[in-house]
């Protein structure tokens, strides 16, 4: 990649448990959050903000961290990786 193009990165949150009909969308530095119940959406907001705070402490941008740093931050704020179900279900 030449120096004229900067990498971009974005945390994307998608909540699938909305049953009240409200459309929830929050956009912030490094993140876009869509959907979810009020509780789920608030939890996504909290984690996105905490992720950004950790980046700031490290004096890094989302675009600059590697996969290991991403996992370290994610685990530190309580995000967890969901393993795919066996058999593709």
Beta strands, then each sheet from edge to edge (+ up, - down):
strand 1: 11-15
strand 2: 25-28
strand 3: 31-35
sheet 1: 1+ 3+ 2-
end
